[in-house]
Structures are given as structure tokens and as C-alpha cells.
Amino acid sequence: MLGTVSATRLIRSQLPLDLDATLGLFVRGRHDRSTRREAPQRWWRTLHTPEGPATLLLERDGDAVRAESWGPGGAWALESAPDLVGANDSLEGFSPIGLVAELHRRLPGLRMPRARTVFQCLVLPILEQKVTGHEAQQCHLALQRALGEPAPGPGSLLLPPHAKAVAELPSYEYRCLGIEAKRADTLVTAARRARRLEELPGLLLDDAHRRLQSIRGIGPWTSAETLRLALGDADAVSVGDYHLPKLVAFNLLGEVQADDPRMLELLAPYAGHRGRVCTLIQLGGRELPRRGPRLPIRPFAAERERARRTFSGRGQR
């Protein structure tokens, strides 16, 4: 689906902009079909907008970022591009010390993006619930391939799965994609409320978290993972994460064991920017020492094939 370039604009910011660090927050693995790094500081992203599908090309141009758009939603995408790359991010009240100051110095262009496309940002965190990162990536790619339509423009990308298609996909099809009932039910429930979710950028952050968590299957972890990127919530902490409390405590104080209350205690001096600190640590901090075997990766391909054979020919939910 080719389209005419809607417009081109230059995005400038008072803060440094590192597209690789910032837009890299949206992807897991190398095979994402809707957000792709083509070259250093050159990124493609596809999206559904209130005005229709769109594709963005974002590229460093000296001290600025050049944005081009394609598709019916190109004007909306271009208007929101400064938020997407973090050009409106604010460091007000952020006073890093020690390791956090060092990480901030090493990653000066890492910004908190504000994508504004809430449902698109929500799909991956739902798929990451209670499974390994590798399995979540495979499920995400399978869902993109199953429901993603060709994106406008020359990038040969896919649009992210539209909420309507996610809501209407039969349950046995989710099984064939390797997505078990609980995560599938959460995806479908969220998709059915997608119109309400796209109102979240106009709410106060606390209200946005409450509305998102009112959906069955979405708790504080999923809400934080989503709204940190969709709304630029620099204070969102992913409470309930298995590794994050240990990672934060290990980097800030050298402690190898910690729980959520301990993590929040250590992050308290950075109130307003706790999510930013977690992101800096995840991207540039020290890795936790290995203390045991990794969680086993479930045989995704075999499970998916069994589901296909089991449900072959069935057409009802």
C-alpha cells in the first residue's frame, strides 16, 4: 500500500536526542515488523492513528531529527513525532548522583518517549505477562504476521495489529499463535476498549493508570510498562517484575536480593523520575550475577503446531 509523503518536518529539542536508545525501548528482538532500525539513528515506525494508518521515517539530521510520513494518518503521525522521539521530555526535578549520574552521562540522548498510541504500546506488555522474553517476542511476531496489514510508504513494513482484528480473532487462533487463554482474553478485552484507551493521553497520569488497570488482566506492571512509553510517564515503575528489584538494588547498593518495597525505597529520592532511573539501569547498568539456571524456554513452535492440528477446521470461538 503505497502512499504519498504527507510532509517532512525537522524536530528540534533542547535536550540531546538519541533515536537508537529512545526508539529501541519499543522493540524486543530483531524481527519487529512495525518498528525497525534500518541504520544508526534511522528508524521506521508504523501506527494506526485516529485519521488512518501511517508510516514514519525518523532520521538524525545534524542536531535535529527529520521526520517523513506516509498514509492517511500521516499528518497526525507527523504532528505527534516530537513526542514519539522524546523532544518534549523534561528533566525538571531530576538530580542524579553516583551510578545514576554516570549512566545519565553515558546515555545523554535517552529520552522518555510519548507515543500516544496506547493500544499499540499495550500489546507487547500483555504478551510478556508470566512468560520468558523470548517466548513473548515469538508471540508478538506471530501476531504481527497474522493480523498486520501492509503499511503505507516504501518501508516494506506491517501495520501493528488493529484493535478490531485483535478483538475478533477466535480463541483457537490465539492458541495456534502460541498465546494461551489468559493472555488472549486480556488482549481481547483491551482491544474491545481500545477507543476508551486512546483517550488516555488527555488524562492526568494517575487517572490514566487507574483506567488502564480497570481492565481485567491488567495490573500495575502492565500499566507501568505501557504508559511509560505511551504517555511518557518518567515515574512509572514496573512493580511486580521478577528481576527489576534485584537489578535496581544491585546497581544502586550492591545488594543481590531485593523485593518491590526495597526497590521503591531505593528509588524514593528520584520521585518523578523513578521510571527513568530504572530504564537507565536496564540499558547501561551492571548485570546481576548468575545464581542459577535461566527459566526454560517453552517449545513454542511445537506447541503452536500441536494447536494448529488440534483446532484445524474449527471456525467458532
C-alpha positions as CSV (number, residue, x, y, z in Angstrom):
1,M,0.0,0.0,0.0
2,L,2.0,2.9,-1.3
3,G,1.1,6.5,-0.3
4,T,2.3,10.0,-1.0
5,V,4.6,11.6,1.5
6,S,2.3,13.8,3.6
7,A,5.0,16.2,4.7
8,T,8.5,16.5,6.1
9,R,9.4,18.3,9.3
10,L,12.5,18.9,11.4
11,I,12.2,18.2,15.1
12,R,14.5,20.1,17.4
13,S,14.9,19.7,21.2
14,Q,16.7,21.5,24.0
15,L,17.9,18.1,25.2
16,P,20.0,15.6,23.2
17,L,18.1,13.1,21.1
18,D,19.4,9.5,20.6
19,L,17.0,7.7,18.4
20,D,18.6,4.3,18.9
21,A,18.4,4.5,22.7
22,T,14.9,6.0,22.7
23,L,13.0,4.2,19.9
24,G,14.8,1.0,20.9
25,L,12.6,1.0,24.0
26,F,9.6,0.0,21.8
27,V,11.1,-3.2,20.3
28,R,12.1,-6.7,21.5
29,G,14.3,-8.7,19.3
30,R,15.4,-8.0,15.8
31,H,12.3,-9.0,13.8
32,D,9.7,-6.5,14.8
33,R,7.6,-5.7,11.7
34,S,6.2,-2.3,12.8
35,T,9.2,-0.6,14.5
36,R,12.6,-1.1,12.8
37,R,16.1,0.3,13.0
38,E,17.4,0.5,9.4
39,A,20.7,2.1,10.3
40,P,22.3,4.1,13.1
41,Q,19.9,6.9,14.0
42,R,17.4,5.9,11.2
43,W,14.1,4.3,12.3
44,W,10.8,3.3,10.7
45,R,7.6,3.1,12.7
46,T,4.1,2.2,11.6
47,L,0.9,3.1,13.5
48,H,-2.8,3.4,13.4
49,T,-3.9,7.0,14.0
50,P,-7.4,8.5,14.5
51,E,-7.1,9.5,10.8
52,G,-6.0,6.1,9.5
53,P,-2.8,4.1,9.0
54,A,0.6,5.8,8.8
55,T,4.3,5.2,8.4
56,L,7.0,7.4,9.9
57,L,10.6,7.6,8.9
58,L,12.8,9.3,11.6
59,E,16.4,10.1,11.0
60,R,19.0,12.3,12.6
61,D,19.8,15.5,10.6
62,G,22.6,17.3,12.3
63,D,21.3,18.4,15.7
64,A,17.7,17.8,14.7
65,V,15.6,14.8,13.7
66,R,14.0,14.7,10.2
67,A,10.6,13.1,10.0
68,E,8.7,11.9,7.0
69,S,5.2,10.4,6.9
70,W,3.1,8.3,4.5
71,G,-0.6,7.3,4.6
72,P,-3.9,8.7,5.5
73,G,-2.8,9.2,9.1
74,G,0.5,10.8,8.0
75,A,-0.4,14.3,9.2
76,W,-1.4,13.0,12.7
77,A,1.8,10.9,12.9
78,L,4.0,13.8,11.9
79,E,2.3,16.1,14.4
80,S,3.0,13.5,17.2
81,A,6.5,12.7,16.1
82,P,8.2,15.2,18.5
83,D,6.5,13.3,21.4
84,L,7.5,10.0,19.9
85,V,11.2,10.8,19.9
86,G,11.1,12.5,23.3
87,A,11.7,16.0,22.1
88,N,9.3,17.2,24.8
89,D,10.8,15.2,27.6
90,S,11.7,17.2,30.7
91,L,14.5,16.6,33.2
92,E,13.0,19.1,35.7
93,G,13.5,17.7,39.2
94,F,15.9,15.0,38.1
95,S,19.1,15.3,40.1
96,P,21.1,12.1,39.6
97,I,24.0,11.1,41.8
98,G,26.5,8.3,41.9
99,L,25.9,5.5,39.4
100,V,22.7,7.1,38.1
101,A,24.6,10.3,37.3
102,E,27.2,8.2,35.4
103,L,24.6,6.3,33.4
104,H,22.9,9.6,32.6
105,R,26.2,10.9,31.4
106,R,26.8,7.8,29.2
107,L,23.3,7.9,27.8
108,P,22.6,11.7,27.4
109,G,20.2,11.3,24.5
110,L,17.9,8.7,26.1
111,R,14.5,10.3,26.3
112,M,11.2,9.2,27.7
113,P,9.0,8.9,24.5
114,R,5.3,9.7,24.4
115,A,3.9,7.6,21.6
116,R,0.2,8.4,22.3
117,T,-0.9,5.1,20.6
118,V,-1.9,3.3,23.8
119,F,-3.2,0.1,22.4
120,Q,-0.2,-0.4,20.2
121,C,2.1,0.1,23.3
122,L,-0.1,-2.3,25.4
123,V,0.1,-5.4,23.2
124,L,3.7,-6.4,23.9
125,P,3.4,-6.0,27.8
126,I,0.3,-8.2,27.8
127,L,2.2,-10.8,25.8
128,E,5.1,-10.5,28.2
129,Q,3.0,-11.5,31.2
130,K,4.3,-14.6,33.0
131,V,6.5,-15.9,30.2
132,T,10.1,-15.6,29.1
133,G,11.1,-12.6,27.0
134,H,12.0,-15.0,24.1
135,E,8.5,-16.5,24.1
136,A,6.8,-13.1,24.2
137,Q,8.9,-12.0,21.2
138,Q,7.8,-15.0,19.3
139,C,4.2,-14.5,20.1
140,H,4.4,-10.8,19.2
141,L,5.9,-11.6,15.8
142,A,3.3,-14.3,15.2
143,L,0.5,-11.9,16.0
144,Q,2.0,-9.2,13.7
145,R,2.3,-11.7,10.9
146,A,-1.2,-13.0,11.4
147,L,-3.0,-9.6,11.7
148,G,-0.6,-6.9,10.4
149,E,-1.6,-5.4,7.1
150,P,1.0,-3.8,4.7
151,A,1.9,-0.3,5.9
152,P,1.8,2.7,3.6
153,G,5.0,4.0,2.2
154,P,8.2,2.4,0.9
155,G,9.4,0.7,4.1
156,S,8.0,-2.8,3.4
157,L,6.7,-2.9,7.0
158,L,3.5,-4.2,8.6
159,L,1.0,-2.1,10.5
160,P,0.6,-3.2,14.1
161,P,-2.4,-5.4,14.7
162,H,-5.6,-3.3,14.7
163,A,-7.7,-3.5,17.8
164,K,-10.7,-4.6,15.8
165,A,-8.8,-7.5,14.3
166,V,-7.5,-8.5,17.8
167,A,-11.0,-8.3,19.3
168,E,-12.5,-10.5,16.5
169,L,-9.7,-13.2,16.3
170,P,-11.2,-16.6,17.6
171,S,-9.7,-18.1,20.7
172,Y,-8.4,-21.2,18.8
173,E,-6.4,-18.9,16.5
174,Y,-4.7,-17.4,19.6
175,R,-3.7,-21.0,20.6
176,C,-2.3,-21.5,17.1
177,L,-0.1,-18.4,17.6
178,G,1.2,-19.8,20.9
179,I,-0.9,-17.4,23.1
180,E,-2.7,-19.2,25.9
181,A,-6.2,-18.3,27.1
182,K,-5.3,-15.9,29.9
183,R,-3.2,-13.6,27.8
184,A,-5.6,-13.9,24.8
185,D,-8.5,-12.9,27.0
186,T,-6.7,-9.9,28.2
187,L,-5.7,-8.8,24.7
188,V,-9.3,-9.2,23.5
189,T,-10.8,-7.3,26.5
190,A,-8.3,-4.5,26.0
191,A,-9.0,-4.4,22.2
192,R,-12.7,-4.1,22.8
193,R,-12.0,-1.0,24.9
194,A,-9.4,0.5,22.6
195,R,-11.4,3.6,21.8
196,R,-11.5,4.4,25.5
197,L,-7.8,3.7,25.8
198,E,-6.9,6.1,23.1
199,E,-8.4,8.9,25.4
200,L,-5.7,8.3,28.0
201,P,-3.2,10.9,26.6
202,G,-5.7,13.5,27.6
203,L,-5.9,12.4,31.2
204,L,-3.7,13.0,34.2
205,L,-1.2,10.2,34.6
206,D,-2.8,8.8,37.8
207,D,-6.2,8.7,36.1
208,A,-4.7,7.1,33.1
209,H,-3.2,4.3,35.2
210,R,-6.5,3.8,37.0
211,R,-8.4,3.5,33.8
212,L,-5.9,1.1,32.2
213,Q,-5.9,-1.1,35.4
214,S,-9.7,-1.3,35.4
215,I,-9.3,-3.8,32.5
216,R,-9.4,-7.4,33.7
217,G,-5.9,-8.9,33.4
218,I,-4.0,-5.6,33.6
219,G,-2.2,-4.7,36.8
220,P,0.5,-2.3,37.9
221,W,3.3,-4.0,36.0
222,T,1.5,-3.9,32.6
223,S,0.2,-0.4,33.3
224,A,3.7,0.9,34.0
225,E,5.3,-0.9,31.0
226,T,2.6,0.6,28.8
227,L,2.3,4.2,30.0
228,R,6.0,4.8,30.4
229,L,6.1,4.6,26.6
230,A,2.6,5.6,25.5
231,L,2.4,8.7,27.8
232,G,6.0,9.4,28.6
233,D,5.5,8.6,32.3
234,A,9.0,9.0,33.6
235,D,7.9,7.9,37.1
236,A,6.3,4.7,36.2
237,V,7.9,1.7,38.0
238,S,7.1,-1.8,36.9
239,V,6.2,-3.2,40.3
240,G,5.8,-7.0,40.1
241,D,8.7,-7.6,37.8
242,Y,10.8,-10.7,38.8
243,H,14.2,-9.2,38.0
244,L,13.9,-5.5,38.3
245,P,14.0,-5.1,42.2
246,K,17.2,-7.1,42.3
247,L,18.7,-5.3,39.4
248,V,18.0,-1.9,40.9
249,A,19.3,-2.9,44.3
250,F,22.4,-4.5,42.9
251,N,23.3,-1.4,40.8
252,L,22.5,1.2,43.5
253,L,23.9,-0.5,46.6
254,G,25.4,-3.8,45.5
255,E,22.6,-5.9,47.1
256,V,21.9,-9.1,45.4
257,Q,18.4,-9.7,46.9
258,A,15.6,-7.2,47.0
259,D,11.8,-7.1,46.7
260,D,9.4,-4.4,45.4
261,P,9.3,-2.4,48.7
262,R,13.1,-2.3,48.9
263,M,13.3,-1.2,45.3
264,L,10.7,1.6,45.9
265,E,12.7,2.6,49.0
266,L,15.9,3.0,47.0
267,L,14.1,4.8,44.2
268,A,12.3,7.3,46.5
269,P,15.0,10.1,46.1
270,Y,14.2,10.1,42.4
271,A,10.4,10.6,42.8
272,G,9.0,11.9,39.5
273,H,11.8,10.1,37.5
274,R,11.9,6.6,39.0
275,G,11.0,5.0,35.7
276,R,13.8,6.9,34.0
277,V,16.2,5.6,36.6
278,C,15.0,2.0,36.0
279,T,15.4,2.5,32.3
280,L,19.0,3.8,32.7
281,I,19.9,0.9,34.8
282,Q,18.3,-1.7,32.5
283,L,20.1,-0.2,29.5
284,G,23.5,0.6,31.0
285,G,23.8,-0.9,34.4
286,R,25.6,-3.9,35.7
287,E,24.1,-7.3,35.1
288,L,23.0,-9.4,38.0
289,P,25.4,-12.2,38.9
290,R,24.3,-15.6,37.8
291,R,23.0,-17.7,40.7
292,G,21.1,-20.5,39.0
293,P,19.8,-21.7,35.6
294,R,17.7,-19.5,33.5
295,L,14.0,-20.2,33.1
296,P,13.5,-22.8,30.5
297,I,12.1,-21.6,27.1
298,R,9.0,-23.5,26.2
299,P,9.0,-25.2,22.8
300,F,6.9,-22.5,21.2
301,A,7.0,-23.9,17.6
302,A,6.0,-27.4,18.8
303,E,3.1,-26.0,21.0
304,R,1.9,-23.9,18.1
305,E,1.9,-26.8,15.7
306,R,0.0,-29.0,18.1
307,A,-2.6,-26.3,18.5
308,R,-2.9,-26.0,14.7
309,R,-3.5,-29.7,14.4
310,T,-5.9,-29.8,17.3
311,F,-8.1,-26.9,16.0
312,S,-7.7,-27.4,12.3
313,G,-11.0,-26.9,10.6
314,R,-12.7,-25.3,13.6
315,G,-14.3,-21.9,12.9
316,Q,-16.1,-21.0,16.0
317,R,-14.9,-19.5,19.2
